[in-house]
Amino acid sequence: MIAVAIGDKQFVGTGKHPHIRRLVQVLRVGVALALRAAADLHHEPAVLREFQQLVVPDGLQPGELSPGAIVAAQPDVALVVDMDAVLSFGPFVAARRSAPRLDEVARSIEHDDRRRGHRCLIGRQRARTVQHPDVALRIDGDAGGISQLPLWRHLRPGGIHLERRHGSFRGRCLACELLPRAGDDDRSRQNGTIQNLSLHVFLLRWGRWRTRYCMLACNARNAEARMSQGTWTDHFPGNFMWSNATLVCKGMAPYGAVAVGEIEQICERLAARGPQDPDAWWQEWCAMAERNEKLADAAAVDGRDFTAGDHYLRAGNYYYTGERFVPPGERKLGIYKKALRCYQEGLKRRHRNIEFVEVPYEGKALPAYFMKADVKGRAPTVVLFDGMDNCKEMSVLFAGLEFARRGMNTLAIDGPGQGETLRLRKIYARHDYEVPGTAAYEFVAKRADVDPEKVVIMGYSFGGYYAPRIAAFEKRYAACVCLGALHWDLHAWQSKIKEQLKSDPKKSAQSNFQFQWILGLNDSETALGRARLFSLDGVAQRITCPVLITHGQNDRVVPVEAAHKLYAALTTPKKTLKIFTPEEGGAEHCQVDNRPLGIGYIADWIAASL
């Protein structure tokens, strides 16, 4: 026999069953391992002193291959937790892990934070329910159900969102239908009918629970295979294209232009769909953008301009991120127009010191934003060109805001092959960027709030080529800043990108159409030949103004060696190379992982150089 804890002697009624240790009878056939699970006695308060006739095996027999069951001490009481609701078998060593809470199946528990391995649900060990439940802060009100199964991920912890499962619910409902009602013939109870029905109910319930568990385990493994253990800088391990683009969007968080929680929601849905879905990227980013755009429109109608501005800026960044990998065409153009509209509505409401300006350029005009510093008279000014796949709406915030605080104006401009200039005006990139660089200088030098002797040329990412090229040929710039150097040999880099995109596109930060698109070309071979013109060899030596190069040690877009090569090629004595390390932050491409750190360093250098 085994000892069964009973909280009330009246509960026993006419006495214990004389064959409590017998084999379970299923249609009078002995089944050795039937009913080896938790007895379902917690939620049976309908009839006082009701006893559900279940065989309770001794769960601590030596050499047993599967755990036994735990029985509640007072199944007829629903509103209290008994202090001694444990089968005690003497001293028991918990083997360096916590005992389960009441809301958990009393099995082997691996982690107190409720992550447990499904492979440990069957074995020679088990942990019992707590002896003193009053030490817990609260007791789950549904402690009788089958516990949640947030599966332990065998490699390392991770977030898996699972639904709450109560495996006993349907079985309980079925029991209500099958078990005899009060007043039935007592002889049916004597011949074992209720016992057999209870066993059938349990076996049905157990089968359903196992099915659900297997589904959860399968989903968990699939989720782990799809996207496992992302970090802030590498949200989608094994998919650098997605991770880098997500990080660029995250980099706008310090400026109130995105919400990290919303990005997390987008990424969860992307992980569920996976990169094999060609529409997943733009659809998920645009869905969040549309939600913010609707909130912004409603706030604007109500006259809540600052709230509207916040949502518009977030919508603009999400639309622009979603557009990134969409091939040139009507869909890409439509998404961009939404992004531009939201960006501009947001900038008007949140940053009223920004002017929307047009820079004359070869009979046309380049769109730009002029962020004015809050100073009287003429002030130093930074002319800032973008990279290959970014835009002035981003740079006017991540650089312009800090420069304005320090008394410097900023002209954030979409040059040829960039942003609005490329998409809406069809003005394509060129290697001799001193032409748009000169146009930008002459525009700002004519303004009454700009000191023409203190104008700095700056570029980031691909702009790490444009800025030095401009400084080498347009001598009126007082200083040059490269927020990230570009590949010294652009032809070799684009050749590598081309091969990489053929073998595994996920390893590249660049889409397969980007470079030829900004050049206005239709084939990659012609674009690859044009890449030979984008070289600073023989150009960097012509720069005479002070030059600052900042670069991340862990830059995975442009290796740090490119920064060292550019620095070595400079002949001006006023040159500075700053490599940001992982320890100090800003070690990723263009300091996107800690953009304020990089911009602050640049602002300090400009102030000292001018």
C-alpha positions in Angstrom: 0.0 0.0 0.0 1.0 3.7 -0.3 0.2 6.6 2.0 -2.3 9.1 0.6 -2.5 12.4 2.4 -6.1 13.2 3.5 -7.0 16.6 4.9 -10.4 15.6 6.4 -11.2 12.3 8.0 -14.9 12.6 6.9 -13.6 12.6 3.3 -12.8 8.9 3.6 -16.4 8.0 3.9 -16.9 4.2 4.0 -13.2 3.5 3.8 -10.4 3.1 1.4 -10.7 0.8 -1.5 -9.4 -2.6 -0.5 -7.5 -3.1 -3.8 -5.8 0.4 -4.0 -2.5 -1.2 -5.2 -4.1 -3.4 -7.9 -3.4 -3.2 -11.6 -5.8 -0.8 -13.4 -8.6 -2.8 -15.0 -9.6 -1.8 -18.6 -12.5 -4.0 -19.6 -11.1 -6.5 -17.1 -7.6 -6.6 -18.8 -4.6 -5.7 -16.6 -2.6 -2.8 -18.0 0.7 -2.4 -16.1 1.6 1.2 -17.0 -1.9 2.9 -17.3 -2.8 6.0 -15.4 0.8 7.2 -14.7 0.1 10.9 -14.4 -1.2 13.6 -12.0 -4.6 12.6 -10.6 -7.3 15.2 -11.6 -8.7 16.0 -8.2 -8.1 19.7 -7.8 -11.2 20.8 -9.7 -13.9 18.4 -8.4 -15.8 20.4 -5.8 -19.3 19.7 -7.1 -20.2 17.0 -4.6 -18.9 17.2 -1.0 -16.6 14.3 -0.2 -16.8 13.0 -3.7 -14.0 10.5 -4.4 -12.9 10.0 -8.0 -11.8 6.3 -8.0 -8.4 6.5 -9.6 -5.5 4.2 -8.9 -2.5 6.1 -7.5 0.8 4.3 -8.1 3.7 4.8 -5.8 5.9 7.2 -7.8 9.2 6.5 -6.0 9.7 2.8 -6.6 13.4 2.0 -7.3 14.1 1.4 -10.9 10.8 2.9 -12.1 11.0 4.1 -15.7 8.4 6.9 -15.5 7.4 9.2 -12.8 4.3 8.6 -10.6 1.5 10.9 -9.6 0.9 13.5 -7.0 -2.4 13.6 -5.2 -4.0 16.7 -3.7 -4.7 16.4 0.1 -8.1 18.1 0.0 -9.8 17.7 -3.4 -13.2 18.6 -1.8 -12.0 22.1 -0.9 -11.6 24.7 -3.8 -10.8 27.9 -2.1 -7.7 27.1 0.0 -4.3 25.5 -0.4 -3.5 22.8 2.1 -0.1 23.2 3.9 0.6 19.5 3.7 -0.5 18.6 0.2 2.5 16.3 -0.4 3.1 12.6 -0.2 6.0 12.5 2.1 8.5 9.6 1.8 11.2 10.9 4.1 14.3 12.9 3.2 14.5 13.8 -0.5 17.4 15.6 -2.2 16.2 18.1 -4.9 19.5 17.8 -6.8 20.3 21.5 -7.4 16.9 22.6 -8.9 13.8 24.2 -7.5 10.6 22.3 -6.8 7.7 23.0 -9.1 5.0 25.5 -8.3 1.4 24.4 -7.9 0.7 25.4 -11.5 3.1 22.9 -12.9 3.0 19.2 -13.5 5.0 17.6 -10.7 7.8 16.3 -12.9 11.5 17.0 -13.5 12.0 20.8 -13.5 15.0 22.3 -15.1 14.6 26.1 -14.7 12.7 28.1 -12.1 11.7 30.6 -14.8 9.4 27.9 -16.2 11.6 26.8 -19.1 11.8 23.0 -19.0 13.0 20.5 -21.4 10.4 18.2 -23.0 13.0 15.4 -23.0 13.1 15.6 -19.2 9.3 14.9 -18.8 10.2 11.2 -18.8 13.0 9.8 -16.7 14.1 8.4 -13.4 13.9 11.7 -11.5 11.1 13.9 -10.4 10.6 16.9 -8.2 7.6 17.2 -5.8 5.3 20.1 -5.3 6.3 22.6 -2.6 5.9 21.6 1.1 5.2 25.2 2.1 3.1 27.0 -0.6 2.7 30.1 1.7 6.2 31.2 0.8 5.1 32.0 -2.8 3.9 35.5 -3.5 0.7 34.2 -5.0 -1.0 30.9 -6.0 -2.3 30.6 -9.5 -6.0 30.3 -9.5 -6.0 27.7 -12.1 -3.5 25.4 -10.4 -5.4 22.2 -11.2 -4.9 22.5 -15.0 -2.1 21.0 -16.9 0.6 23.6 -16.7 2.0 25.8 -19.6 4.8 24.3 -21.6 7.2 27.0 -22.5 9.8 24.6 -23.8 13.4 24.8 -22.8 15.5 25.6 -25.8 18.5 23.3 -25.5 21.0 25.7 -26.9 20.4 28.8 -24.9 17.4 30.8 -23.5 15.1 32.5 -25.9 11.7 34.0 -26.3 9.0 31.5 -27.4 5.4 32.7 -27.1 3.0 29.8 -26.5 -0.7 29.8 -25.7 -2.0 28.6 -22.4 -3.0 24.9 -22.6 -5.4 23.1 -20.2 -5.2 19.5 -21.3 -7.7 18.3 -18.8 -10.6 20.6 -19.8 -12.1 18.5 -22.6 -11.6 15.3 -20.6 -13.4 16.8 -17.7 -16.3 17.8 -19.9 -16.4 14.3 -21.4 -16.4 12.9 -17.8 -19.5 14.9 -17.0 -21.2 13.4 -19.9 -20.2 9.8 -19.3 -20.2 9.4 -15.5 -23.5 8.3 -13.9 -25.5 11.0 -12.2 -26.6 10.9 -8.6 -29.4 8.4 -8.0 -28.1 5.8 -10.5 -28.2 2.2 -9.6 -25.7 1.5 -6.8 -25.0 -1.9 -8.3 -23.3 -0.2 -11.2 -20.8 1.4 -8.9 -20.1 -2.0 -7.3 -19.2 -3.7 -10.5 -16.5 -1.2 -11.5 -18.4 0.8 -14.2 -17.4 4.2 -12.9 -13.8 3.1 -12.5 -13.7 2.0 -16.2 -15.3 5.1 -17.4 -12.9 7.3 -15.4 -10.0 5.4 -16.9 -11.4 5.8 -20.5 -11.8 9.6 -19.8 -8.3 9.8 -18.6 -6.8 8.0 -21.5 -8.7 10.2 -23.9 -7.5 13.3 -22.1 -3.9 12.0 -21.9 -3.9 11.4 -25.7 -5.2 14.9 -26.4 -2.6 16.4 -24.1 0.2 14.4 -25.8 -1.0 15.6 -29.2 -1.0 19.2 -28.1 2.4 18.8 -26.5 3.9 17.3 -29.6 2.5 20.2 -31.6 4.0 22.7 -29.2 7.4 20.9 -29.3 7.3 20.9 -33.1 6.4 24.6 -33.3 9.2 25.4 -30.9 11.8 23.5 -32.9 10.5 25.2 -36.1 10.8 28.6 -34.5 14.3 27.8 -33.3 15.3 26.7 -36.8 13.7 29.8 -38.4 15.4 32.4 -36.3 17.4 31.6 -33.2 18.9 33.9 -30.5 19.0 37.3 -32.1 20.8 40.2 -30.5 20.4 44.0 -30.8 23.0 44.3 -33.6 22.2 40.9 -35.2 18.4 40.4 -34.9 18.3 37.7 -37.5 21.3 35.4 -37.1 22.4 34.0 -40.5 20.5 36.7 -42.4 22.8 39.8 -42.4 20.6 41.5 -45.1 17.6 41.6 -42.7 19.7 42.2 -39.6 21.6 45.2 -41.0 18.5 46.9 -42.4 16.7 46.4 -39.0 19.7 47.8 -37.2 19.7 50.9 -39.4 16.1 51.5 -38.4 16.8 50.8 -34.8 19.6 53.4 -35.0 16.9 56.1 -35.3 15.5 55.3 -31.8 17.6 57.9 -29.9 15.9 60.6 -32.0 12.3 59.6 -31.3 11.8 58.5 -34.9 11.0 54.8 -34.2 9.7 52.8 -31.3 11.8 49.8 -30.3 8.7 47.9 -29.1 7.1 48.2 -32.5 10.3 47.1 -34.3 10.3 44.0 -32.0 6.7 43.2 -33.0 7.7 43.5 -36.7 10.7 41.3 -36.2 8.7 38.6 -34.4 6.3 38.4 -37.3 9.2 38.3 -39.8 10.8 35.5 -37.9 7.5 33.5 -38.0 7.2 34.0 -41.8 10.9 33.6 -42.6 13.1 34.9 -45.5 11.6 32.3 -47.8 8.5 34.4 -48.0 9.4 37.1 -50.6 6.7 39.5 -49.5 7.3 39.2 -45.7 9.8 42.1 -45.4 7.9 44.9 -47.0 4.5 43.7 -45.8 5.3 43.6 -42.1 7.2 46.9 -42.1 4.4 48.6 -44.1 1.7 47.2 -41.9 3.3 48.8 -38.8 3.8 52.0 -40.9 0.1 52.1 -41.9 -1.0 51.7 -38.3 1.1 54.7 -37.2 0.0 56.7 -40.2 -3.6 56.2 -39.3 -2.9 57.3 -35.7 -1.1 60.3 -37.0 -3.9 61.4 -39.4 -6.4 61.1 -36.6 -4.3 63.2 -34.2 -3.7 65.8 -36.9 -7.5 66.2 -37.4 -7.9 66.7 -33.7 -5.1 69.3 -33.6 -2.7 67.2 -31.6 0.2 68.1 -33.7 3.1 66.8 -31.6 1.5 63.4 -31.2 0.7 63.3 -34.9 4.4 64.3 -35.6 5.7 61.4 -33.6 3.5 58.8 -35.4 4.3 60.4 -38.8 8.0 60.1 -38.2 7.7 56.4 -37.1 5.5 55.7 -40.1 8.1 57.3 -42.4 10.9 55.2 -41.1 9.0 52.0 -41.3 7.8 52.6 -44.8 11.3 53.5 -45.9 12.7 50.4 -44.2 10.1 48.2 -45.9 10.8 49.7 -49.3 14.5 48.9 -49.0 14.5 45.5 -50.7 11.6 46.0 -53.1 12.9 46.0 -56.7 12.4 49.2 -58.7 8.9 49.5 -60.0 5.5 50.8 -59.1 5.3 49.1 -55.7 8.6 50.5 -54.6 7.7 54.0 -55.8 4.3 53.8 -54.0 5.8 52.8 -50.7 8.5 55.6 -51.0 5.9 58.3 -51.6 4.1 57.2 -48.5 7.4 57.3 -46.6 8.2 60.8 -47.9 4.8 62.2 -47.1 4.9 60.8 -43.5 8.5 62.0 -43.0 7.7 65.5 -44.0 4.5 65.7 -42.0 6.4 64.6 -39.0 9.3 67.0 -39.5 7.0 69.9 -39.9 5.3 69.2 -36.5 8.3 68.0 -34.4 11.2 70.1 -35.7 10.1 73.5 -36.7 13.6 74.8 -37.2 13.9 72.8 -40.4 13.5 74.5 -43.8 12.5 72.5 -46.9 14.9 73.8 -49.6 16.0 73.2 -53.2 19.6 73.3 -54.2 20.1 74.4 -57.8 22.0 71.7 -59.8 22.6 71.6 -63.6 19.3 73.2 -64.5 17.4 71.1 -62.0 17.4 71.0 -58.2 18.4 68.7 -55.4 15.9 68.4 -52.4 17.4 69.2 -49.0 16.6 70.2 -45.4 18.3 73.1 -43.7 18.3 72.7 -39.9 19.2 76.1 -38.4 21.2 76.4 -35.2 19.6 78.5 -32.5 22.3 81.2 -32.7 22.4 84.8 -33.9 24.4 85.8 -37.0 26.5 83.5 -39.1 27.3 80.0 -37.9 29.4 77.1 -39.0 27.5 74.7 -41.3 27.8 71.0 -42.2 26.8 69.9 -45.7 25.8 66.2 -45.3 25.4 63.7 -48.1 23.9 60.3 -47.6 25.0 56.7 -48.4 23.8 54.3 -51.1 20.5 53.4 -49.6 19.7 56.0 -46.9 18.1 59.4 -47.1 18.2 63.0 -45.9 15.2 62.5 -43.6 17.4 60.2 -41.4 20.6 62.3 -41.4 18.9 65.6 -40.6 17.8 64.0 -37.4 20.7 61.8 -36.3 23.3 64.5 -37.1 21.4 67.7 -37.5 19.9 67.7 -34.1 23.2 67.4 -32.3 25.0 69.9 -34.5 22.2 72.4 -33.9 22.6 72.1 -30.1 26.3 73.0 -30.6 25.6 76.1 -32.7 26.1 74.5 -36.2 23.7 74.6 -39.1 23.1 71.4 -41.2 22.2 71.0 -44.9 21.0 67.4 -45.2 20.8 66.7 -48.9 19.8 63.9 -51.2 22.5 64.0 -53.9 22.5 62.3 -57.3 21.6 58.6 -56.8 20.1 59.2 -53.3 16.7 59.2 -51.7 14.1 61.6 -53.3 16.6 62.7 -56.0 16.9 59.2 -57.3 13.3 58.0 -56.9 11.2 61.1 -57.9 13.6 63.1 -60.0 15.6 60.4 -61.8 19.0 62.0 -61.1 21.5 59.2 -60.9 24.8 58.8 -59.1 28.1 59.9 -60.6 31.7 59.4 -59.6 32.7 63.1 -59.9 30.7 64.1 -56.9 32.5 67.5 -56.7 29.8 68.8 -59.1 26.9 68.4 -56.6 29.3 69.2 -53.8 30.1 72.6 -55.3 26.4 73.3 -55.9 25.7 72.6 -52.2 28.5 74.9 -51.1 27.4 77.8 -53.2 23.8 77.4 -51.9 24.7 77.6 -48.2 27.5 80.3 -48.7 24.9 82.7 -50.0 22.7 82.4 -46.9 22.9 85.2 -44.3 23.0 82.7 -41.4 26.0 80.7 -42.7 29.7 81.5 -42.2 31.2 80.7 -45.7 34.7 80.2 -44.2 33.4 77.5 -41.9 31.5 75.0 -44.1 32.3 71.3 -43.6 31.6 68.6 -46.1 30.5 65.3 -44.6 29.3 61.9 -45.9 28.4 58.6 -44.4 28.6 55.0 -45.7 28.9 55.3 -49.5 29.2 59.0 -48.7 32.6 58.0 -47.3 33.7 58.2 -50.9 31.7 61.3 -51.9 33.0 63.6 -49.1 36.7 63.0 -49.7 36.2 63.4 -53.5 34.4 66.7 -53.0 37.1 68.0 -50.5 39.8 67.1 -53.0 38.4 69.3 -55.8 36.3 71.9 -54.0 38.8 73.8 -51.9 36.3 76.2 -50.3 35.3 73.5 -47.8 37.0 74.1 -44.4 37.1 70.4 -43.3 36.0 66.9 -44.3 34.4 64.2 -42.3 33.9 60.6 -43.3 31.4 58.8 -41.1 32.7 55.5 -42.2 35.2 55.0 -45.0 34.2 53.3 -48.3 36.0 50.3 -49.9 39.2 51.4 -51.3 38.6 49.2 -54.4 34.9 49.6 -55.2 35.1 47.4 -58.3 36.5 44.5 -56.2 33.8 45.0 -53.6 31.0 45.0 -56.1 32.4 41.9 -57.7 32.3 40.2 -54.3 28.8 41.4 -53.7 27.7 40.0 -57.0 29.1 36.5 -56.3 27.7 36.7 -52.7 24.2 37.4 -54.0 24.4 34.4 -56.3 25.5 32.0 -53.6 23.6 33.3 -50.5 21.8 36.6 -50.7 21.2 36.6 -46.9 24.9 37.3 -46.3 24.9 40.6 -48.1 23.8 43.9 -46.7 23.0 45.1 -50.3 20.2 44.0 -52.6 21.0 42.6 -56.0 19.7 45.7 -57.8 21.0 48.5 -55.6 24.3 49.6 -57.2 23.1 49.4 -60.9 19.9 51.2 -59.9 21.6 54.2 -58.4 23.6 54.5 -61.6 20.5 54.3 -63.7 21.7 51.1 -65.4 19.8 48.0 -66.3 22.5 45.3 -66.1 25.0 44.4 -63.4 28.0 43.9 -65.8 27.9 47.5 -67.0 27.5 48.7 -63.4 30.5 46.6 -62.4 32.6 48.3 -65.1 31.4 51.8 -63.9 32.6 50.9 -60.4 36.2 51.3 -61.5 35.6 55.1 -61.7 34.7 55.3 -58.0 38.2 55.4 -56.6 40.1 57.7 -54.3 43.5 56.4 -55.5 45.3 59.6 -56.7 42.4 61.7 -55.3 42.9 61.4 -51.5 46.4 62.9 -52.0 44.9 66.2 -53.3 43.0 66.9 -50.0 44.5 69.8 -48.1 41.9 70.6 -45.4 41.6 68.7 -42.1 40.1 65.3 -42.4 38.4 63.1 -39.8 37.7 59.4 -40.5 35.5 57.4 -38.0 35.0 53.7 -38.4 33.7 50.7 -36.4 36.1 47.9 -35.6 33.4 45.4 -36.2 32.0 47.0 -39.4 30.6 44.1 -41.5 29.6 46.2 -44.5 33.0 47.9 -45.0 35.9 46.2 -43.2 38.0 48.4 -41.0 41.0 48.0 -43.3 39.4 50.4 -45.7 39.6 53.2 -43.1 43.3 52.5 -42.6 44.0 52.6 -46.3 42.2 56.0 -46.7 44.1 57.4 -43.8 47.4 56.2 -45.1 46.7 57.8 -48.5 46.0 61.2 -47.1 48.9 63.6 -47.3 47.4 66.5 -45.4 49.0 66.8 -42.0 45.7 67.5 -40.3 44.2 64.1 -40.4 42.5 62.0 -37.7 41.5 58.4 -37.6 39.1 57.2 -34.9 38.3 53.5 -34.7 35.4 52.7 -32.3 35.8 49.4 -30.4 33.2 47.1 -29.0 34.2 48.0 -25.5 33.4 51.7 -26.0 30.5 51.2 -28.5 29.9 52.4 -32.0 31.8 49.4 -33.5 29.3 48.6 -36.2 28.9 50.3 -39.6 28.9 54.1 -39.3 28.4 53.7 -35.5 24.7 52.7 -36.1 24.8 50.7 -32.8 25.6 53.8 -30.9 25.1 56.7 -33.3 25.0 59.5 -30.6 28.5 58.4 -29.5 29.9 58.8 -33.1 28.1 62.1 -33.8 29.2 63.5 -30.5 32.9 62.7 -31.4 32.5 64.3 -34.8 30.9 67.5 -33.4 33.8 67.8 -30.9 36.3 67.4 -33.7 34.6 70.0 -35.9 34.5 72.5 -33.1 38.2 72.0 -32.4 39.2 72.1 -36.1 37.3 75.3 -37.0 
